[in-house]
């Protein structure tokens, strides 16, 4: 049981925020592609797949950062940093998680299966982008959002404009929330040579985050125009916008605890957009 607990921690299953931040965009895509009635099997496959791939991503991230995590207060107790798990064990766990996720994908259509290849590549390479990309959060947004085109592919066997715009929106959302997260570690990341948007934006970090939230919400409005979504969807976006303004009150003084609280609160922002979609398809009177 002790080993299972260590693996549980390694996969970050005790911290579901990462899974939720992957899941909300995937659910947005499923609901839009399925016109409010996505296939139950697609819903099951994508929820389980999101959990599995987020877990695999956490392990891959810790493998890449195992020599850095011990120097950062927030991460020094992670199992690979403390030596509770060997590199070999972690690699085997990644293989098992990815294999199960791929088995799920293989139950879907050919387009979804084809898209799983770049999805796996993005998930596997993201941890290393912190070494050379000045804004790895943008790469994270694409990696975290790749469930969007896959969901459209599974539901419609096509990749419409809405899928591309929604993926781009997710990229800006990820830059916003992960910059809030990066602000927590910025002082420790700089001497370690770790790149992040918080370091890149510098003293303009707060305004850059708010700009990214603005672009994110504007792109979601564009998706609404493309798909003919109405007042209930817009209400969800309004609530999300008010939440983004609340984040400004949390991060404006750059206090670590408050920046982390803002990051965690993005779960509710993603939920607000989803609830707007659910209400739109349930309550609107026009098809």
N, C-alpha and C positions, 0 to 999 in steps of 0.2 A: 504493500500500500504506500510505503514511503516513496518508492520510485515513481508510482503513478502521480503522487502529489508533486514531485519534482517536475515531471513532464507536464502536468497541468499548469504549473507556474511558467515553464519554458514556453508553452503555447499561449500564455497570457489569458487563459480561460477564466481566471479570477478577475480580469479587467476587460469587461465586454465592450467598452467604448469603441475600440478599433473595429470590432465586428459590426457594430451598429453603424459606424460611419461608412463602412463598405455596403451594408445592407440597404440603407435608405435609398441611395441612388439606383440600386438594382430594382428595388420595389417601385420607385417612380417609373422606371423604364417598363417594367412588367405591366403596370396599371395602364400606362399610356398605350403601349403596343397592343394590350388585350382589351382596350376600350373599357377598362374598369372590371373586366371579367377574365383575368389571366387563367390559363390552364392550371389546374391543381398540381399536375405533375411538374410543370415548369416551376411553379412556386416552390414545391418541395425540393426539387433539384437545386434551384438557385439559393435557397436559404441554407441548405446543407453545404452546398459548394462554397458559399461565402464563409461559413464557419471554418471549413477545412482549409481554404486558401489563406484566410487571415491567420490561422494557427501556423500554417507552413511558413507564411511570410514573417511571422514573429521569430520563428526558429532560424530562418535564413538571415534575418537582420542581426540576431544575436551571434550567429556564426561569424558574420562579417565584422561585427563590432566587439568581439570577445576580448581584444587587447585594449580597447578604449573604455568599455563600460566600467571597468574597475576604477577608473579615474574620475568618474562622474557620480555625484552623490545620489542622484535619482536611480541609477542603473547598477550600482556596484553590488547589489544583492541578487542580481540575475543568475540563474543556475550555471550558465557557461562562464560567467565572470568569476564565480566563486569556486569553480571546479567540481560542482556537484554532478555535472553531466559532462561526459567526454565529447570531443568533436565527432568521433565515430558514432556515438549514440544519437547525437543531434542530426547528423546526416541521414541515418537510417530512419529517423522519425519524419524528416522532410520527405523522403522517398515514399514512405507509407501514406502520408497525408495527401501528397500530390497524386499518387496512384489511385486512391479512393475517389478523389475529386474528378480525375479523368474518367474513371468508370462511370460516374454519374453523367458526365458530359456526353459520353458515348451512347447514352440512351436518347439523345436529342438528334436534331437533323444535321446534315453535312455542313451547312454554313456555321452552325454553332460549334461543331467539332473543329472546323478550320480556324475559327477565331480563338479557340482555346490555346493554340500554339503561341501567338503573340501575347496572350494573357499570361501564360506561364513564363515567357521570356521577361516580360515587364516585372512580374512579381519577383523573379529570381535575381534580376539585375538592380532593382531599386536600391537595396542596401549599399551598393558600391558607389552610387551616384553622389553620396555625401562626401566622397573624396575629391571630386573634380568639378561637379556642376555647381555654379554659384547659387542656383535656386532649385535644389532637388525636390522641393515641394511641388513644383509643376509636374515633374516626372511621377511623383507619388499620386497626383490627381488623376493622371491617365491610368496608372496601374490600378488604383483603387476604383476607378470608374469603368474599367473594362467589362464589368458585368452589364453595363448599359447596352453596348452593341450586341453582346451575346444574348441578352434578354429579348431585344428586338428580333434578332435572328431566330431565336427559339419560338417566339410567338407568331412572327409574320413571314419568316424565311426571306427577309429583306432587311436592308439597312437604309431607312429613309433619312431625310434631312434632320428630323427631330432627334434621331440617335446621335448624330454628330454634334448638334447644338447642345444637347443634354450632357454629352461627354465633356465638351468645352466648359460648360457651366460648372461641372463637377471639379474640373481642374482649378478654376478660380476659387471655388469653395475650399478645396484642399489647401491651396496656398494661404487662404485666410486662417483656417483653423490650425494648420500645422505651423504657421508663423507664431501664433499664440503659444503653441506648445514649445516651439524652439526658443522663444523668449525666456523660458524657464531655465534652459541650459546654456544660454548664450555665453556667459562669462567663462564657463568651463570648456565650451566647444572651441573658442578662439585659440587658446594655447595648444589644443590637441590637433588643430588643422582640420577640424570638421566644418564643412560648408553648410550654410543654412540661409534661408530667406531673412531670418531675423538679423543675421550678420550683414547680409547684402543691403538690406533696407536701412540699417543703422538708425539714426535719429528720426527717420521718416517711417519707422516700422508701424506705428499706430495708424497713420494715414494710409499707408499701403494696404493694411488689412481692411480698412473700411472701404477703400476703393475696390478691392477684390470682392468684398461682399456686394457692393453695388453692381459690379459687372456680372457676378453670379446671378443676382436677382433679375437683372435686365435680360440675361440670356434665358432664364426660366420664363420670363414674360414672352419672349420670342417663341419659345416652345409652345406656350399657350395659344399664341396667335396662329401658329402653323396647324395646331391640332383642334382649333376652334373651342378651346376651353373658356369657361365663363367666370361668373361671379364667385363661385365657391372656391375655385382654384386661385383666383386673385386674392380672396380672403386669406387663404393659406400663405400666399406670398407676402401679404401685408403683415401677418403675424410673424413670419420669418424675418421680415425687415425690421420690425420692432425689436426682435430678439438680437439682431445684429447691432442695433443702436445700444441695447443694454450691454453688449460686449464692449462697446466703446467705454462705458463707465467703469468696466472692470479692468481694462488694459491700459487706460490713459496714463496711469502713474507707473506702469511697468513693474508692479510688484509681482514677484514670482507666483505666490499663491493665487492671486487674482487672475493672472494670465492663464494658469492651469485651470482655474474654475471656468474661465471663458471657453477654453478648449473643450472641456467636458460638456459644457452647456450646448455645444453644437449638435449633440444627440437630439435635443428638443427642437432645434431649428430644422433638422432633417425630418423629424416627425411632423412638424407643422406643415411642411410642403406635402408630405404624403397624405396627411389628413385632408388637406385641401383637395387633392386628387380624388380621394375616396368619396368625399362629399360631392364633388363635381359629377362623378359618374353615377352616384346613387340618387342624387336629388334633382339634377337638371331635367327639365321637361322636354328639351329638344334633343334629337339623336346626335 
